């Protein structure tokens, strides 16, 4: 069991982190007009995409490795504490309606479990053992990927998740916002988006949180593109679970095929609402059963199915 650092050691660790640095030039921010504070925050936020851009090579390498595992039925698991954990859960929860993934294909783990989504769970982020237990609860395999997320790059829960995943042979990614982080060092793929000190000292829900969200957007979206979940920039695996999404499904089929509305509606009915199947029916002039069979042979890749 890894020992928890004492107060003095923890303070020393935090003082050496870029994300925790104090900015004396902002010490009087509370006395500024609201519009000026908003201007300052907006200026800070504008620097985040450039920090992400500096890590694009590392991000792309991680995505290619993730997609290769997921193509063999591996899962994508995010693990973090606090804001980082919430961002992972958010990204995971948006995959089923957007890409028609199963609820166990992209999973978000947050230290302390579901209650930690809305309130702090005392001590949860400090436990490597809790991370290992959470991963064991998923039945982690060597085909899976675990992405540890931590702005500081020192959060024991995130590091513990990555370390435990490596013992299971799973692919590991460490996403942090400090250079030379323990999290990146523990993972096979380290992504360190250095956004610099925050407007409010140590409030890593700000620039660091924005950076993490941008990277997670890339990881999930581009992985799904690689897995054939899109056709061009159309979300052809969208799950039409409400009226808005049903309208979107009709529009996607129309954009992909340029077919008249009646043909789009007919194809979607025959395809039981499956957008990808309906598109293939219209573009290849086949029935629903044939389209479904072609997609199965093409492992869900619409472009490949069109060539069969």
PyMOL commands that set and color helices and strands:
alter all, ss='L'
color gray80, all
select helices_A, chain A and resi 7-15+18-20+24-26+29-31+34-45+48-53+56-70+82-99+114-117+124-126+128-138+156-167+182-186+207-226+243-257+261-270+275-284+288-297+302-307
alter helices_A, ss='H'
color red, helices_A
select strands_A, chain A and resi 76-80+106-110+145-150+171-176+189-192
alter strands_A, ss='S'
color yellow, strands_A
deselect
rebuild
show_as cartoon
